[in-house]
Amino acid sequence: MKPPKHIQIGPRRFRVICDRKAIAKRDRDDGVPTRLGLLDSAYLLMLLDPGQAPGSMRDSVTHEVFHGVISQVALDEEWDSETVERIVCRLTPAWLDVLRRNPKLVRFLLEPE
C-alpha cells in the first residue's frame, strides 16, 4: 500500500512525493540519501524514499507527521533540532504500536463529532 498523496497537518496540506533523488538532493552532495523521509514545511512537501519496505514506509510517514505536528505547535522554535529528532524517533515506533494494538481505539478516535 502506498502512502496518501496528501496529508493534512493542522491547516497545512502537504503533498507526499516518493522520490529518492529528491531526498538525496536535499541531503548529501554525493546523491546518496541518508534519510528515508523529509518534511519541507516551506514548500509543504513530504518526501519519502520509495524503496522502503511497507513497515518502514509507515514508520517514515509517521515520523514526518510528528515533525509536522511539532512544527505546527512551534515546539521546534523552543527545542534544538537534535532534541526534536530524538523525541520524534522515540515517539514514532511507540505511537505506531499503540495504533496497531488498539484498532477499537483508532475507530473511536476517528468517529465524527
C-alpha positions, 0 to 999 in steps of 0.5 A, spaced: 500 500 500 502 506 498 502 512 502 496 518 501 498 523 496 496 528 501 496 529 508 493 534 512 497 537 518 493 542 522 491 547 516 497 545 512 496 540 506 502 537 504 503 533 498 507 526 499 512 525 493 516 518 493 522 520 490 529 518 492 533 523 488 529 528 491 531 526 498 538 525 496 538 532 493 536 535 499 541 531 503 548 529 501 552 532 495 554 525 493 546 523 491 546 518 496 540 519 501 541 518 508 534 519 510 528 515 508 523 521 509 523 529 509 518 534 511 519 541 507 514 545 511 516 551 506 514 548 500 509 543 504 512 537 501 513 530 504 518 526 501 519 519 502 524 514 499 520 509 495 524 503 496 522 502 503 519 496 505 511 497 507 513 497 515 518 502 514 514 506 509 509 507 515 514 508 520 517 514 515 510 517 514 509 517 521 515 520 523 514 526 518 507 527 521 510 528 528 515 533 525 509 536 522 505 536 528 511 539 532 512 544 527 505 546 527 505 547 535 512 551 534 515 546 539 521 546 534 522 554 535 523 552 543 527 545 542 534 544 538 533 540 532 537 534 535 532 534 541 526 534 536 529 528 532 530 524 538 523 525 541 520 524 534 524 517 533 522 515 540 515 517 539 514 514 532 515 506 533 511 507 540 505 511 537 505 506 531 504 500 536 499 503 540 495 504 533 496 497 531 494 494 538 488 498 539 484 498 532 477 499 537 481 505 539 483 508 532 475 507 530 473 511 536 478 516 535 476 517 528 468 517 529 465 524 527 463 529 532 
